[in-house]
Amino acid sequence: MGISLSIFLIAIGAILAWAVSAEVSGIDVQVAGVILLVVGVIGLFASLVFWSSWGGFGNRDAAASGGQNTTIVNRDRP
């Protein structure tokens, strides 16, 4: 789950929890909103914690080489 989906779930959950007053048979809209809000917050926290391993602004050269550093040394021979 990415940051944008987490923020979307937080927004939808907040709307359902606090702004909707409709009643639907078989489901409590406010509880569903709180559940979406909590899932969104957990997803946002997980996205921020694992940001560097998922891409982020980390070292892209190391990620492109599979995490292995390769050193090439050119020597002039006499």
C-alpha distances in whole Angstrom, upper triangle without the diagonal:
4,7,8,6,7,10,11,10,13,15,15,16,18,20,21,22,24,25,26,29,29,30,29,30,28,25,25,23,23,22,19,18,18,16,13,14,14,10,9,11,10,6,8,10,8,7,11,12,11,11,15,14,11,13,14,18,19,22,21,24,24,21,22,25,23,24,27,30,33,36,38,42,45,48,51,54,58
4,6,5,6,9,10,11,12,14,16,16,18,20,21,22,24,25,26,29,30,31,30,32,30,27,27,25,24,23,21,19,19,18,15,15,15,12,10,11,11,7,7,10,9,6,9,12,10,9,13,13,10,11,11,15,17,20,19,23,22,19,21,24,23,23,27,29,32,35,37,40,43,47,50,53,56
4,6,5,6,9,10,11,12,14,15,16,18,20,21,22,23,25,28,29,31,30,32,31,28,27,24,23,23,20,18,18,17,14,14,14,12,9,10,11,7,6,9,9,6,8,11,11,9,13,14,11,12,11,14,17,20,20,24,24,21,23,26,25,25,28,30,33,36,38,41,44,48,51,54,57
4,5,5,6,9,10,11,12,14,15,17,18,20,21,21,23,26,27,29,28,31,30,26,26,23,22,22,20,18,18,18,14,14,15,13,10,11,13,10,8,12,12,10,11,15,15,13,16,17,14,15,14,17,19,22,22,26,26,23,25,28,27,27,31,33,35,38,40,44,46,50,52,56,59
4,5,5,6,9,10,10,12,14,15,16,18,20,20,21,25,25,26,25,28,26,23,23,20,20,20,17,15,16,15,11,12,13,10,8,10,11,8,8,12,12,10,13,16,15,14,18,18,15,16,16,19,21,25,24,28,28,25,26,29,28,28,32,34,37,40,42,46,48,52,55,58,61
4,5,5,6,9,10,10,12,14,15,16,18,19,20,24,24,26,25,27,26,23,22,19,18,18,15,13,14,12,9,9,10,8,4,7,8,6,5,9,10,9,11,13,14,14,17,18,15,17,16,19,21,25,25,28,28,25,27,30,29,29,32,34,37,40,43,46,49,52,55,58,62
4,5,5,6,9,10,10,12,14,15,16,17,19,22,23,25,25,28,27,23,22,19,18,18,16,13,14,14,10,9,11,10,6,8,11,9,7,11,12,11,12,15,16,15,19,20,18,19,17,20,22,26,26,30,30,27,29,32,31,31,35,36,39,42,44,48,50,54,57,60,63
4,5,5,6,8,10,11,12,14,16,16,17,20,21,23,22,25,24,21,20,17,17,17,15,12,13,13,10,9,12,11,8,10,13,11,10,14,15,14,15,18,19,18,22,22,20,21,20,22,25,28,28,32,32,29,31,34,33,33,37,38,41,44,46,50,52,56,59,62,65
4,5,5,6,8,10,10,12,14,15,15,19,19,21,20,23,21,18,17,14,14,14,11,9,10,10,6,6,9,7,5,8,10,9,10,13,14,14,16,18,19,19,22,23,20,22,21,24,26,30,29,33,33,30,32,35,33,33,37,39,42,45,48,51,54,57,60,63,67
4,6,5,6,9,10,10,12,13,15,18,19,21,21,24,23,19,17,15,13,13,12,9,9,9,6,4,7,8,5,7,10,10,9,12,14,14,15,18,19,19,23,23,21,23,21,24,27,30,30,34,34,31,33,36,35,34,38,40,43,46,49,52,54,58,61,64,67
4,5,5,6,9,10,11,11,13,16,18,20,20,23,23,19,18,14,13,14,13,9,11,12,9,7,11,11,9,10,14,13,12,15,17,17,18,21,22,21,25,26,24,25,23,26,28,32,32,36,36,33,35,38,37,37,41,42,45,48,51,54,56,60,63,66,69
4,5,5,6,9,10,10,11,14,15,17,17,20,19,16,15,11,11,12,10,7,10,10,7,7,11,11,9,12,15,14,14,17,19,18,20,23,24,23,27,28,25,27,25,28,31,34,34,38,38,35,37,40,38,38,42,44,47,50,52,56,58,62,65,68,71
4,5,5,6,8,10,10,13,15,16,16,19,18,14,12,9,8,9,7,4,6,7,5,4,8,9,8,10,13,13,14,16,18,18,20,22,23,23,27,28,26,27,26,29,31,35,35,39,38,35,38,41,39,39,43,44,48,50,53,56,59,63,66,69,72
4,5,5,6,7,9,12,15,16,17,20,20,16,14,11,9,11,10,6,7,10,8,6,10,12,10,11,14,15,15,17,19,20,21,23,25,25,28,29,27,29,27,30,32,36,36,40,40,37,39,42,41,40,44,46,49,52,55,58,60,64,67,70,73
4,6,6,5,7,10,12,14,16,19,19,16,14,10,9,12,11,7,9,12,10,9,13,14,13,14,18,18,18,20,22,22,23,26,28,27,31,32,29,31,29,32,35,38,38,42,42,39,41,44,43,43,47,48,51,54,57,60,62,66,69,72,75
4,6,6,5,8,9,11,12,15,15,12,10,6,6,8,7,5,8,10,9,9,12,14,13,15,18,18,19,21,23,23,25,27,28,29,32,33,30,32,31,34,36,40,40,43,43,40,42,45,44,44,48,50,53,55,58,61,64,68,71,74,77
4,6,7,9,11,12,14,16,16,13,10,7,4,7,7,4,6,9,9,8,11,13,13,14,17,18,19,20,23,23,25,27,28,29,32,33,31,33,32,34,37,40,40,44,44,41,43,46,44,44,48,50,53,56,59,62,65,68,71,74,78
4,6,8,11,13,15,18,19,16,12,10,7,10,11,8,9,13,12,11,14,16,16,16,19,21,20,22,25,25,26,28,30,30,34,35,33,35,33,36,38,42,42,46,46,43,45,48,46,46,50,52,55,58,60,64,66,70,73,76,79
4,6,9,12,15,18,19,16,13,10,9,12,13,10,12,15,14,13,17,18,17,19,22,22,22,24,27,27,28,30,32,32,36,37,34,36,34,37,39,43,43,47,47,44,46,49,48,48,51,53,56,59,61,65,67,71,73,77,80
4,6,9,11,15,16,13,11,8,8,11,11,9,12,15,14,14,17,19,18,20,23,23,24,26,28,28,30,32,34,33,37,38,35,37,36,38,41,45,44,48,48,45,47,50,49,49,53,54,58,60,63,66,69,72,75,78,82
4,7,10,13,15,13,10,8,8,12,13,12,14,16,17,17,20,21,21,23,25,26,27,29,31,32,33,35,37,37,41,41,39,40,39,42,44,48,48,52,52,49,51,54,52,52,56,58,61,64,66,70,72,76,79,82,85
4,7,10,13,11,9,8,9,12,13,12,15,17,17,18,21,22,22,24,27,27,28,30,32,33,34,36,38,38,42,42,39,41,40,43,46,49,49,52,52,49,51,54,52,53,56,59,62,65,67,70,73,77,80,83,86
4,7,9,8,7,7,9,12,12,13,15,17,18,19,21,22,23,25,27,28,29,31,33,33,35,37,38,39,43,43,40,42,42,45,47,50,50,54,53,50,52,55,53,53,57,59,62,65,68,71,74,78,81,84,87
4,6,6,7,7,10,12,11,13,16,16,17,19,21,22,23,25,27,27,29,31,32,33,35,37,38,38,42,42,39,41,41,44,46,50,49,53,52,49,51,54,51,52,56,58,61,64,67,70,73,77,80,82,86
4,6,8,10,13,13,13,15,18,18,19,21,23,23,25,27,28,29,31,33,34,35,37,39,39,40,44,43,41,43,43,47,48,52,51,55,54,51,52,55,53,53,57,60,63,66,69,72,75,78,81,84,88
4,7,10,12,12,11,15,16,16,17,20,21,21,23,26,26,27,29,31,31,33,35,36,37,38,42,41,39,41,41,45,47,50,49,53,52,48,50,53,50,51,55,57,60,64,66,70,73,76,79,82,86
4,6,9,8,8,11,13,12,14,16,17,18,20,22,23,23,26,28,28,29,32,33,34,35,39,38,36,38,38,42,43,47,46,50,49,46,47,50,48,48,52,54,58,61,63,67,70,73,76,79,83
4,6,5,6,9,10,11,13,14,16,17,18,20,21,23,24,26,27,29,31,32,33,34,38,38,36,38,38,41,43,46,46,49,49,45,48,50,48,48,52,54,57,61,63,67,70,73,76,79,83
4,6,5,6,9,10,11,12,14,15,16,18,20,21,22,24,26,27,29,30,31,32,36,36,34,36,35,38,40,44,43,47,47,44,46,48,46,47,50,53,56,59,61,65,68,71,74,77,81
4,5,5,6,9,10,10,12,14,15,17,18,20,21,23,24,26,27,29,30,31,35,35,33,35,34,37,39,43,43,47,46,43,45,48,46,46,50,52,55,58,61,64,67,70,74,76,80
4,5,5,6,9,10,11,12,14,15,17,18,20,21,23,24,26,27,29,30,33,33,32,34,33,37,38,42,42,45,44,42,44,47,44,44,48,50,53,57,59,63,66,69,72,75,79
4,5,5,6,9,10,11,12,14,15,16,18,20,21,22,24,26,27,28,32,31,29,32,31,35,36,40,39,43,42,39,41,44,42,42,46,48,51,54,57,61,63,67,70,73,76
4,5,5,6,9,10,10,12,14,15,16,18,20,21,22,24,26,26,30,30,28,30,29,33,34,38,38,42,41,38,40,43,41,41,45,47,50,53,56,59,62,66,69,72,75
4,5,5,6,9,10,11,12,14,15,17,18,20,21,23,24,25,29,29,28,30,29,32,34,37,37,41,40,38,40,43,40,40,44,46,49,52,55,58,61,65,68,71,74
4,5,5,6,9,10,11,12,14,15,17,18,20,21,22,24,27,27,26,28,28,31,32,36,36,39,38,35,38,40,38,38,42,44,47,50,53,57,60,63,66,69,73
4,5,5,6,9,10,10,12,14,15,16,18,20,21,22,25,25,23,26,25,28,30,33,33,37,36,33,35,38,36,36,40,42,45,48,51,54,57,61,64,67,70
4,6,5,6,9,10,11,12,14,15,17,18,20,21,24,25,23,25,24,27,29,32,33,36,36,33,35,38,36,36,40,42,45,48,51,54,57,60,63,66,70
4,5,5,6,9,10,11,12,14,15,17,18,20,23,23,22,25,24,27,28,32,32,36,35,32,35,37,35,34,38,40,44,47,50,53,56,59,62,65,69
4,6,5,6,9,10,10,12,14,15,16,18,21,21,19,22,22,25,26,30,30,33,32,29,32,34,32,32,36,38,41,44,47,50,53,57,60,63,66
4,5,5,6,9,10,10,12,14,15,16,20,20,18,20,19,22,24,28,28,31,31,28,30,33,31,31,35,37,40,43,46,49,52,55,58,61,65
4,5,5,6,9,10,11,12,14,15,19,19,18,20,19,22,23,27,28,31,30,28,31,33,31,31,34,36,40,42,45,48,51,55,58,61,64
4,5,5,6,9,10,11,12,14,17,17,16,19,18,21,22,26,26,30,29,26,29,31,29,28,32,34,38,40,44,47,50,53,56,59,63
4,5,5,6,9,10,11,12,15,15,14,16,16,19,20,24,24,27,26,23,26,29,26,26,30,32,35,38,41,44,47,51,54,57,60
4,5,5,6,9,10,10,14,15,13,15,14,17,18,22,23,26,25,23,26,28,27,26,30,31,35,38,40,44,46,50,53,56,59
4,5,5,6,9,10,13,14,14,16,14,17,18,22,23,26,25,23,26,28,26,25,29,30,34,37,40,43,46,49,52,55,59
4,5,5,6,8,11,11,11,14,13,16,17,20,21,24,23,20,23,25,23,22,26,28,31,34,37,41,44,47,50,53,57
4,6,5,6,9,10,8,11,10,13,14,18,18,22,21,18,21,23,22,21,25,27,30,33,36,39,42,45,48,51,55
4,6,5,8,10,10,11,9,12,13,16,18,21,20,18,21,24,22,21,25,26,30,32,35,38,41,44,47,50,54
4,6,8,9,10,12,11,13,13,16,18,21,19,18,21,23,21,20,23,25,28,31,34,37,40,43,47,49,53
4,6,5,6,9,9,12,11,14,15,18,17,14,18,20,18,16,20,22,25,28,31,35,38,41,44,47,50
4,6,5,6,5,8,9,12,13,16,15,13,16,19,17,16,20,21,25,27,30,33,36,40,43,46,49
4,6,5,5,7,5,9,10,13,12,10,14,16,14,13,17,18,21,24,27,30,33,36,39,42,45
4,6,7,10,8,10,10,13,11,9,12,14,12,11,15,17,20,23,26,29,32,36,39,42,45
4,6,9,9,11,11,14,13,10,13,15,13,13,17,19,22,25,28,31,34,38,41,44,47
4,6,7,9,8,11,11,8,11,14,13,13,16,18,21,23,26,29,32,35,38,41,45
4,6,9,9,13,13,11,13,16,16,15,19,20,23,25,27,31,33,37,40,43,46
4,7,8,11,12,11,13,16,16,15,18,18,21,23,26,28,31,34,37,40,44
4,6,9,9,9,11,13,14,12,15,15,18,20,23,26,28,32,35,38,41
4,6,6,7,9,11,11,10,12,12,15,16,19,22,25,28,31,34,37
4,5,5,6,9,10,9,12,12,14,16,19,22,24,28,31,34,37
4,5,5,6,9,8,10,9,11,13,15,18,21,24,27,30,34
4,5,5,6,5,7,7,10,12,15,18,21,25,28,31,34
4,5,5,5,8,10,12,15,18,21,24,28,31,34,37
4,5,7,9,10,12,15,17,20,23,26,29,32,36
4,5,6,7,8,12,14,17,20,24,27,29,33
4,6,8,10,14,17,20,23,26,30,32,36
4,6,10,13,16,19,23,26,29,32,35
4,6,10,13,16,19,23,26,28,32
4,7,10,13,16,19,23,25,29
4,7,10,13,16,20,22,26
4,6,10,13,16,19,22
4,7,10,13,16,19
4,6,10,12,16
4,7,10,13
4,6,10
4,7
4
